[in-house]
Amino acid sequence: MKIFLHRTLVLSFFILAFGCKKNEKKESANIASASNSIQYAKGFSIYKNNGYSVVKVTNPWPDSKDVFTYILQEKNAEIPDSLKKYTTIPIPLQSVVVTSTTNVPYLEMLGVENKLIGFPHTDYVSSVKTRALIDKGIVKNVGQNERLNIEKLIHLSPELIVTFSLDNNNPMLKNLERSGLKVLILGDWMEQSPLGKVEWLKLYGALFGKEKEAELIFNNIVKEYNKGLSLVKGKTAKKTVLYGTMHQDQWFVAKGDSWAARFLKDAQSNYLWADTEGTGSLSLPFEKVLEKAQNADVWIAGSTFKTLNEFSSSNPHYSQFKAFKEKNVYTFESKLGATGGTIYYELAPSRPDLVLKDYIKIFHPELLPNYTLTFAEKLK
């Protein structure tokens, strides 16, 4: 009896293992039969097949080892058995909830903002088009990112909730899925390449059956961004740049491989922390920043202030910098929407070409004599 059970278990193991490998091969074959249409973004891929697409999100948060796979299913399309274990999303979507203001411009670019039915903390939205939908009650307030109102979401019954997470310990996401709501986790905020970040537009194109429109819009943004690069090609990066401001007792500067620093590099500026490895921000004491950047020519400040007096009132030490004394302080955060949302945070990821032009105007004004700054403002 023991020998029989042992043989049965061994046989079952081989059958299971063989079956798993067979399914893995089928899954790989289904993905391999299509080519990935993503060029610049590092955090996701789209493999379009006959009647369905396979979307893989591979870098949803820092140091992530998780891969999220979604199947976008066209009407009446058959999905291979090897892919049925993944979240299947019927497309084109007719209703959606998104949870970041950076998602809003993508919907508007594709003309599907009317499909948005819910958003957390709606005051953060600055766009005039989407604000009108909020004011009419078409887009409902569904709480806050970490505390979404699940009862309201169940009542709204969106076909998909597009959201993000800072790590893999997010009970809210599990609660949403347990409630029968479909969730797609984004990683666009992790992209450090300006063109890679905006390429997530193609995911929205796939979700709403607007692939061609998304491709055309994206290609035009790439074209405009490259025009900016051509303008400054061969130019000497003369102006030294200080970045950031104090928060409590620390100064946060953009690391050299970050999204913000990439614009400073592409605009041919001499960013003083360009050689700092890594993404995100570097925390420094005031004395270290003053020592290195006291004589910087231009200051890109993280501030909503509009005047130098307001700025220095928040911290008297700011007046020690040459850029402050010579009135060369700029901020990208002072332009606000009707209810206080920061326009730059909402729109900049989807319009890197305009961000680059702003920086070129600041560092090489002679190259864009007739251009008016889109996001940036010079403190007066």
ABEGO torsion letter per residue (X at the ends): XAAAAAAAAAAAAAAAAAAAAAAAAAAAAAAAABBBABAABAABBBBBBBGBBBBBBABABBGBABBBBBBBBBBGBBBBAAAAABBBBBOBBABBBBABAAAAAAAAAAGAAAABABBBGAAABABAAAAAAAAAGABBBAEBAABBBAAAAAAAGBABBBBBBABABBAAAAAAAAAGBBBBBBAAAABABAAAAAAAAAAAAAAAGAAAAAAAAAAAAAAAAAAAAAAABGBBBABBBBBEBBBEABBBBBBAABAAAAAAAAAGBBBAAAABBEBEBBBBBAAAAAAAAAABABBBBBBABABAAAAAAABAAAAABAAAAAGBBBBAAABBBAAGBBAAAAAAAABAAAAAAAAAAAABAAABAABBBAABBBBX
